[in-house]
Amino acid sequence: MATPYKQPPHKLTMIPGPIEFSDEVLGAMATPSQAHTSPEFVKTFQSVLQNLRKLFKSSDPDAQAYVIAGSGTLGWDIVSTNLLSPGDKVLVLSTGFFSDSFADCLKIYGIDVDVVTAPVGGVVPVETVAEKLKSTKYTAITITHVDTSTSVVSDVKAVSEIVKKESPETLIVVDGVCSIGVEDLEFDKWGIDFALTASQKAIGVPAGLSISFASARAVAKALARKETVFFASLKRWTPIMKAYESGNGAYFATPAVQTITALKVSLDDILSGSIDDRFAKHAEISSKFKSSVEKLGLKIVPLSHDVAAHGLTAVYFPENINGADLLAKLSSKGFTVAGGIHKALVGKYFRVGHMGYSVYAGHVDQLTKALEESLDELK
């Protein structure tokens, strides 16, 4: 067991990731060295892979979870090189910076990308998706569940239903980097083929793990194709993951032992209660924060609360206050929040993360108070 750890008082990181982490998770990062094929670590990794099935709501034994050292961005490369080939047509639903970046990654690998861009703060209408699928044959569609640049959440269920109706052969790929662990994703029920995420957001573990979940159809496609990549090859990683999940060590590349140990601690905590209750708690805190922000006279970036994510909020700076001054004032009060990165809104807004540990530790209420004080002091 890791030594019990108590983190010292510190400035709270209230950005959309990395988020604040619990003492237990940080303590697990101090786990003494273990061989990656030791009985102790094999048991840890086995638990992680089994619990990821619960997190993604999948009971299909032929689907597979993957945990690989890397950032969430690695998931884009995995999709591009394992599920797609040069010349394949992919429909990208863009709701911001990260949707567009996924498209850029696909283009690097010679994928024929068709980007449909939502208005800033909005989502792509399902009617538009249906029209696209009727007119063109796509190998895959990508949906950024929550685009962190706009704090907009897309309706993955509704889009998936349209895909199943109009083009069932099209693979459904979900970028869930800022949604898994905070927004509901019914992997099996909605017919998702591949979902990618990362450790440092709602899953609540320091950065360093690329976490993915693939359907039986996606796994079969990846295993049947000729390899065009080495480290990101699912042909190489699939037998490794299956071995660990069955309780046997295996080797392709060294896993991040301590971070995976921390992931076990976090998943155990997340799954200690109802996952749906967790989603409801995040929705409650999100709605409360957004309402508080609006009562302070500020406007959120999402065009309506219906398309506003529950793990973060993007907020326009007030017209009479310099944005940099507001961020500096919040910093002086012990909070780090993020500036905006959408190319159409540079310097016009900021982003607050409210997911994972902070939701349960009271950090969001503390930040709300600091925001109110900061606005008063800068008037």
Disulfide bonds with the S-S distance in Angstrom:
none
